[in-house]
């Protein structure tokens, strides 16, 4: 049986790991053994804990300020800024991370790596282990250009791309590995798949037509939502403004359901006290569709997977971004005019105002329905068959 190492080095929430789980589910029946290395084994436990696969903590440094990446106020000029914040600005920080990944590879002995938002994995494994790199547009930037394209003109880069490339070359030279000619090449896989709708790719202007579409078929469009003050919330338990969202729901007279990832007992009780049912686990797809079908709007942080699913379902969305990546996603939905965006300094009054607007705006519902119809009319094929075939070729035929 061949072993596939699935890695999600960076990122927060369920999105990156959920994509990897979907690929693991598709490969396992063909005789491949999944092993996972994730950036936070506790955060992802709700979706990985019941699986039979080995799960280990990915090498990350607690000494580095990469938590800034989970702050919506942190603006990334280019992907090189992310590399800088996770240790690529100093060989004494990058070297131990690369060495730690080498130890993971020695322990797991993978025949193939499938990675999502894992730049140090692709750097460490290059030339020794086949790699399939998947992700959304933000987490899997273009690997062919001489430099990473610009993400935001209004964001000042932390350091030059050449300075980071010099560090990478120094580390690779010390390891006796080939030194990259261009910085973006370090995130390249033997095969790469950007698994989102093209509208959500922040690099679509710089590198058009690089997306392969969503990993799986998007959900079918729902009928228009009922004329009621019912919501569905999908939120993080670590979000510092949860109390304001709960109070805003109460002020707007909203009812509904919420899944709050890793919620504290206090948070659960606070939402329940204002009439919101708090779910104890992630809903299966059919139950999730039913819950969203009852909702006039959906409140979430702006993960690209959730955003494109809600777009396909035809539901207005209210976003509370917690990271720069989610800010980019909220920009896309803002252009579609299918929802609202809660700015920094979220208040209960602001949440209530956004909800009242969503409850009373029939044009908003119409725009969400038209956007869903437009997505459905493309009849796009899911990317999963292409990814599975690439994995089989790179890993070699699976043995029983």
C-alpha positions as a printed NumPy array, in Angstrom:
array([[  0.   ,   0.   ,   0.   ],
       [  1.398,   3.378,  -1.011],
       [  1.419,   6.233,   1.497],
       [  0.248,   9.759,   0.715],
       [  1.215,  12.571,   3.092],
       [ -1.399,  15.334,   3.205],
       [ -0.087,  18.642,   4.567],
       [ -1.706,  21.944,   5.536],
       [  1.183,  23.934,   6.966],
       [ -0.39 ,  27.401,   7.158],
       [ -3.898,  28.815,   7.306],
       [ -6.719,  28.687,   9.818],
       [-10.145,  27.112,  10.003],
       [-11.32 ,  24.027,   8.152],
       [-10.967,  25.094,   4.512],
       [ -7.466,  23.873,   3.658],
       [ -7.774,  20.616,   5.583],
       [-11.278,  19.969,   4.221],
       [ -9.894,  20.002,   0.682],
       [ -7.206,  17.515,   1.677],
       [ -9.76 ,  15.248,   3.369],
       [-11.826,  15.215,   0.176],
       [ -8.803,  14.093,  -1.854],
       [ -7.895,  11.478,   0.78 ],
       [-11.443,  10.11 ,   0.64 ],
       [-11.159,   9.848,  -3.138],
       [ -7.743,   8.138,  -3.069],
       [ -8.225,   5.697,  -0.187],
       [-10.532,   3.301,  -2.104],
       [ -7.774,   2.955,  -4.706],
       [ -5.396,   1.507,  -2.124],
       [ -3.581,   4.599,  -0.846],
       [ -2.881,   5.185,   2.856],
       [ -3.453,   8.797,   3.995],
       [ -1.312,  10.425,   6.69 ],
       [ -1.948,  14.029,   7.744],
       [  0.341,  16.782,   9.051],
       [ -1.617,  19.937,   9.911],
       [ -0.788,  23.325,  11.368],
       [ -3.097,  22.897,  14.368],
       [ -4.176,  19.413,  15.407],
       [ -6.612,  20.824,  17.978],
       [ -8.412,  23.256,  15.68 ],
       [ -8.934,  20.609,  12.996],
       [ -9.937,  17.836,  15.416],
       [-13.695,  18.278,  14.731],
       [-13.195,  17.193,  11.112],
       [-10.161,  14.884,  11.468],
       [-10.618,  13.384,  14.925],
       [-13.107,  10.706,  13.86 ],
       [-11.015,   9.598,  10.886],
       [ -8.857,   6.446,  11.067],
       [ -5.809,   8.183,   9.594],
       [ -2.645,   9.173,  11.484],
       [ -2.572,  12.932,  12.192],
       [  0.538,  14.789,  13.333],
       [  1.413,  18.364,  14.152],
       [  3.089,  20.153,  11.252],
       [  6.392,  21.92 ,  11.994],
       [  5.598,  25.585,  12.695],
       [  7.342,  28.059,  14.978],
       [  5.499,  29.571,  17.923],
       [  8.192,  32.26 ,  18.039],
       [  7.218,  33.736,  14.679],
       [  4.564,  36.45 ,  14.244],
       [  2.573,  34.455,  11.677],
       [ -0.56 ,  34.888,  13.803],
       [ -0.737,  38.268,  12.081],
       [ -1.934,  36.345,   9.032],
       [ -5.144,  35.66 ,  10.947],
       [ -5.756,  39.365,  11.498],
       [ -7.922,  41.159,   8.948],
       [ -5.873,  44.32 ,   9.549],
       [ -2.765,  42.582,   8.187],
       [ -2.455,  43.393,   4.482],
       [ -0.306,  41.305,   2.194],
       [  1.279,  43.098,  -0.732],
       [  2.593,  39.883,  -2.273],
       [  2.875,  36.24 ,  -1.255],
       [  6.481,  36.954,  -0.298],
       [  5.134,  38.891,   2.708],
       [  3.583,  35.669,   3.992],
       [  6.885,  33.865,   3.545],
       [  8.626,  36.622,   5.492],
       [  6.209,  36.306,   8.41 ],
       [  6.61 ,  32.519,   8.642],
       [ 10.404,  32.531,   8.804],
       [ 11.775,  33.051,   5.31 ],
       [ 13.499,  36.309,   6.195],
       [ 16.214,  34.611,   8.247],
       [ 18.145,  31.381,   7.516],
       [ 18.263,  30.611,  11.252],
       [ 14.446,  30.489,  11.251],
       [ 13.902,  28.722,   7.941],
       [ 16.589,  26.053,   8.417],
       [ 15.007,  24.341,  11.468],
       [ 11.606,  24.317,   9.775],
       [ 12.986,  22.655,   6.65 ],
       [ 14.937,  20.152,   8.752],
       [ 11.806,  19.34 ,  10.762],
       [  9.899,  18.596,   7.563],
       [ 12.765,  16.364,   6.462],
       [ 12.241,  14.394,   9.683],
       [  8.508,  14.11 ,   8.954],
       [  9.319,  12.716,   5.519],
       [ 11.757,  10.194,   7.027],
       [  9.136,   9.05 ,   9.547],
       [  6.215,   8.796,   7.122],
       [  8.143,   7.69 ,   4.007],
       [  5.478,   9.039,   1.632],
       [  5.236,   7.962,  -1.986],
       [  3.437,  11.238,  -2.705],
       [  2.689,  14.54 ,  -0.98 ],
       [ -0.61 ,  16.356,  -1.478],
       [ -0.31 ,  19.804,   0.053],
       [ -2.419,  22.911,   0.577],
       [ -0.882,  26.234,   1.689],
       [  2.399,  24.476,   2.491],
       [  5.338,  26.434,   1.034],
       [  7.967,  24.875,   3.305],
       [  6.75 ,  21.405,   2.343],
       [  7.21 ,  22.069,  -1.358],
       [ 10.617,  23.614,  -0.652],
       [ 11.814,  20.73 ,   1.537],
       [ 10.47 ,  17.922,  -0.668],
       [ 11.431,  19.315,  -4.057],
       [ 13.306,  16.798,  -6.149],
       [ 12.91 ,  13.937,  -3.675],
       [  9.156,  13.276,  -3.302],
       [  6.437,  13.85 ,  -5.942],
       [  4.114,  16.73 ,  -5.032],
       [  0.535,  17.588,  -5.955],
       [ -0.142,  21.144,  -4.785],
       [ -3.791,  22.124,  -4.409],
       [ -5.466,  25.169,  -2.939],
       [ -7.532,  28.24 ,  -3.545],
       [ -6.143,  31.209,  -5.421],
       [ -4.627,  32.813,  -2.34 ],
       [ -2.97 ,  29.729,  -0.86 ],
       [ -1.582,  28.455,  -4.177],
       [ -0.054,  31.48 ,  -5.915],
       [  1.367,  31.343,  -9.454],
       [  4.682,  29.487,  -9.429],
       [  5.928,  30.312, -12.943],
       [  6.519,  34.111, -12.891],
       [  9.907,  35.561, -12.026],
       [  8.287,  37.269,  -9.012],
       [  5.044,  36.835,  -7.087],
       [  2.39 ,  39.122,  -8.607],
       [  0.96 ,  41.96 ,  -6.542],
       [ -2.063,  41.187,  -4.371],
       [ -2.777,  44.652,  -3.003],
       [ -1.268,  47.902,  -4.245],
       [ -2.067,  49.644,  -0.944],
       [ -0.032,  47.171,   1.149],
       [  3.642,  47.865,   1.78 ],
       [  5.835,  44.79 ,   1.363],
       [  7.789,  43.691,   4.433],
       [ 10.985,  43.008,   2.482],
       [ 12.143,  42.489,  -1.079],
       [ 11.518,  39.23 ,  -2.891],
       [ 15.226,  39.096,  -3.721],
       [ 16.117,  39.151,  -0.01 ],
       [ 13.85 ,  36.164,   0.654],
       [ 15.182,  34.351,  -2.406],
       [ 18.722,  34.862,  -1.079],
       [ 17.734,  33.218,   2.227],
       [ 16.109,  30.279,   0.44 ],
       [ 19.186,  29.786,  -1.727],
       [ 21.434,  29.865,   1.332],
       [ 19.336,  27.204,   3.072],
       [ 19.16 ,  25.009,  -0.019],
       [ 22.902,  25.282,  -0.619],
       [ 23.578,  24.158,   2.953],
       [ 21.255,  21.164,   2.392],
       [ 22.972,  20.25 ,  -0.85 ],
       [ 19.735,  20.82 ,  -2.764],
       [ 19.17 ,  22.766,  -6.007],
       [ 18.824,  26.509,  -5.499],
       [ 15.714,  28.07 ,  -7.081],
       [ 16.201,  30.553,  -9.888],
       [ 12.991,  32.424,  -9.021],
       [ 11.21 ,  32.743,  -5.671],
       [  7.716,  31.63 ,  -6.839],
       [  9.118,  28.288,  -7.99 ],
       [  9.428,  27.135,  -4.365],
       [  5.621,  26.723,  -4.117],
       [  5.389,  24.66 ,  -7.301],
       [  4.208,  21.085,  -7.325],
       [  4.797,  18.479,  -9.985],
       [  1.124,  19.166, -10.629],
       [ -0.836,  22.175,  -9.374],
       [ -4.588,  22.633,  -9.047],
       [ -6.286,  25.912,  -8.081],
       [ -9.665,  24.577,  -6.987],
       [-12.033,  27.558,  -6.995],
       [-14.264,  29.591,  -9.249],
       [-12.147,  32.037, -11.274],
       [-13.879,  35.023,  -9.655],
       [-12.253,  34.108,  -6.33 ],
       [ -8.69 ,  33.913,  -7.675],
       [ -6.873,  37.103,  -6.6  ],
       [ -4.304,  36.492,  -9.359],
       [ -6.832,  36.144, -12.184],
       [ -5.67 ,  39.339, -13.903],
       [ -1.974,  38.493, -13.665],
       [ -2.374,  34.837, -14.678],
       [ -5.765,  34.253, -16.358],
       [ -7.407,  30.846, -16.744],
       [ -5.293,  29.004, -14.167],
       [ -8.208,  27.731, -12.055],
       [ -9.645,  24.245, -12.593],
       [-12.923,  24.899, -10.775],
       [-14.157,  23.663,  -7.391],
       [-12.89 ,  20.354,  -6.059],
       [-16.371,  18.847,  -6.105],
       [-19.563,  19.858,  -7.867],
       [-21.037,  22.961,  -6.265],
       [-24.394,  22.549,  -4.515],
       [-27.493,  23.095,  -6.626],
       [-29.251,  26.427,  -6.354],
       [-31.917,  26.709,  -3.65 ],
       [-35.335,  28.337,  -4.101],
       [-35.575,  31.936,  -2.859],
       [-35.329,  32.16 ,   0.938],
       [-38.483,  32.499,   3.023],
       [-39.549,  35.974,   4.077],
       [-38.471,  35.505,   7.684],
       [-35.755,  36.71 ,  10.053],
       [-33.978,  33.374,  10.03 ],
       [-30.194,  33.095,   9.726],
       [-27.479,  30.492,   9.619],
       [-24.126,  31.346,  11.225],
       [-20.81 ,  29.607,  10.577],
       [-18.221,  31.186,  12.858],
       [-14.983,  30.634,  14.759],
       [-15.072,  30.276,  18.529],
       [-11.888,  32.357,  18.792],
       [-13.43 ,  35.389,  17.061],
       [-13.232,  38.255,  19.543],
       [-16.474,  39.851,  18.347],
       [-18.758,  36.845,  18.832],
       [-20.57 ,  38.569,  21.675],
       [-21.357,  41.55 ,  19.438],
       [-22.716,  39.239,  16.748],
       [-24.931,  37.508,  19.303],
       [-26.254,  40.819,  20.611],
       [-26.784,  42.077,  17.059],
       [-28.831,  38.979,  16.242],
       [-30.99 ,  39.695,  19.282],
       [-31.467,  43.372,  18.373],
       [-32.562,  42.42 ,  14.86 ],
       [-35.024,  39.832,  16.19 ],
       [-33.262,  37.031,  14.329],
       [-33.772,  33.328,  14.847],
       [-31.781,  30.463,  13.405],
       [-28.867,  28.102,  13.862],
       [-25.125,  28.478,  14.319],
       [-22.103,  26.243,  14.071],
       [-19.314,  27.898,  16.063],
       [-16.021,  26.076,  15.684],
       [-14.438,  25.223,  19.064],
       [-16.967,  27.372,  20.908],
       [-16.706,  27.827,  24.664],
       [-19.612,  26.949,  26.929],
       [-20.075,  30.656,  27.628],
       [-20.387,  31.435,  23.911],
       [-22.865,  28.611,  23.365],
       [-25.035,  29.809,  26.242],
       [-24.882,  33.419,  25.024],
       [-26.162,  32.507,  21.553],
       [-28.79 ,  30.144,  22.917],
       [-30.051,  32.871,  25.249],
       [-30.986,  35.047,  22.247],
       [-32.805,  32.24 ,  20.442],
       [-30.027,  30.823,  18.246],
       [-29.636,  27.042,  18.256],
       [-25.933,  26.177,  18.498],
       [-24.99 ,  22.971,  16.696],
       [-22.527,  20.633,  18.372],
       [-20.94 ,  19.329,  15.171],
       [-20.565,  20.085,  11.481],
       [-23.768,  19.201,   9.667],
       [-23.751,  16.536,   6.938],
       [-24.231,  18.019,   3.476],
       [-27.969,  17.249,   3.22 ],
       [-28.73 ,  18.699,   6.66 ],
       [-26.513,  21.701,   5.942],
       [-28.411,  22.388,   2.723],
       [-31.704,  22.19 ,   4.6  ],
       [-30.46 ,  24.579,   7.299],
       [-29.226,  27.117,   4.736],
       [-32.473,  26.725,   2.805],
       [-34.408,  28.065,   5.8  ],
       [-32.101,  31.065,   6.166],
       [-32.713,  34.529,   4.792],
       [-28.96 ,  35.114,   4.953],
       [-25.767,  33.396,   6.105],
       [-23.222,  34.988,   8.445],
       [-19.651,  33.706,   8.195],
       [-16.046,  34.872,   8.09 ],
       [-15.468,  34.656,   4.352],
       [-13.671,  31.374,   3.797],
       [-13.553,  30.869,   0.048],
       [-15.137,  27.406,   0.21 ],
       [-18.119,  28.614,   2.218],
       [-18.409,  31.755,   0.095],
       [-18.587,  29.955,  -3.232],
       [-21.014,  27.359,  -1.825],
       [-23.345,  30.117,  -0.592],
       [-22.984,  31.894,  -3.936],
       [-24.017,  28.695,  -5.728],
       [-26.931,  28.154,  -3.329],
       [-28.224,  31.68 ,  -3.94 ],
       [-28.091,  32.984,  -0.392],
       [-27.211,  36.54 ,   0.669],
       [-24.128,  36.621,   2.874],
       [-22.912,  38.837,   5.702],
       [-19.174,  38.509,   6.203],
       [-17.012,  39.179,   9.247],
       [-13.484,  38.631,   7.867],
       [-10.796,  37.559,  10.323],
       [ -7.858,  37.375,   7.897],
       [ -6.482,  39.105,   4.846],
       [ -7.458,  36.143,   2.67 ],
       [-11.065,  36.492,   3.822],
       [-10.923,  40.211,   3.095],
       [-10.086,  39.353,  -0.513],
       [-13.03 ,  36.952,  -0.632],
       [-15.355,  39.583,   0.78 ],
       [-14.214,  41.939,  -1.991],
       [-15.449,  39.395,  -4.556],
       [-18.873,  39.059,  -2.934],
       [-19.086,  42.833,  -2.61 ],
       [-18.612,  43.101,  -6.381],
       [-21.398,  40.553,  -6.871],
       [-23.543,  42.722,  -4.539],
       [-24.873,  39.624,  -2.797],
       [-24.317,  40.649,   0.803],
       [-22.771,  42.888,   3.4  ],
       [-19.396,  43.14 ,   5.062],
       [-18.839,  43.902,   8.74 ],
       [-15.843,  46.191,   9.052],
       [-13.19 ,  46.322,  11.754],
       [-14.616,  47.468,  15.05 ],
       [-17.743,  45.335,  14.7  ],
       [-20.503,  46.411,  17.068],
       [-23.843,  44.892,  17.993],
       [-25.573,  47.895,  16.412],
       [-23.629,  47.382,  13.188],
       [-24.557,  43.698,  13.057],
       [-28.215,  44.511,  13.705],
       [-28.204,  47.154,  10.958],
       [-26.693,  44.715,   8.452],
       [-29.256,  42.063,   9.366],
       [-32.235,  44.415,   9.105],
       [-30.998,  45.475,   5.679],
       [-30.677,  41.845,   4.564],
       [-34.098,  40.932,   5.948],
       [-35.832,  43.802,   4.169],
       [-33.991,  43.959,   0.845],
       [-35.78 ,  41.873,  -1.775],
       [-33.388,  43.145,  -4.454],
       [-30.519,  41.569,  -2.49 ],
       [-32.29 ,  38.21 ,  -2.649],
       [-32.804,  38.668,  -6.376],
       [-29.118,  39.41 ,  -6.977],
       [-28.09 ,  36.348,  -4.963],
       [-30.464,  34.177,  -6.988],
       [-29.213,  35.572, -10.302],
       [-25.592,  35.007,  -9.282],
       [-26.421,  31.39 ,  -8.412],
       [-28.172,  30.894, -11.752],
       [-25.131,  32.3  , -13.556],
       [-22.804,  29.888, -11.726],
       [-25.113,  26.94 , -12.448],
       [-25.303,  27.795, -16.159],
       [-21.578,  27.119, -16.59 ],
       [-22.054,  23.406, -15.898],
       [-18.425,  23.245, -14.748],
       [-16.934,  19.824, -14.071],
       [-15.367,  19.166, -10.644],
       [-11.581,  19.078, -10.416],
       [-11.411,  15.911,  -8.304],
       [-11.054,  13.381, -11.175],
       [ -8.08 ,  15.327, -12.559],
       [ -6.436,  15.431,  -9.135],
       [ -6.962,  11.728,  -8.457],
       [ -5.504,  10.825, -11.843],
       [ -2.472,  13.055, -11.241],
       [ -1.921,  11.437,  -7.834],
       [ -2.064,   7.949,  -9.332],
       [  0.47 ,   8.824, -12.007],
       [  2.919,  10.509,  -9.628],
       [  2.623,   7.967,  -6.806],
       [  2.559,   4.963,  -9.072],
       [ -0.23 ,   2.426,  -9.226],
       [ -1.649,   1.612,  -5.809],
       [ -1.039,  -1.848,  -4.482],
       [ -3.529,  -3.806,  -2.42 ]])
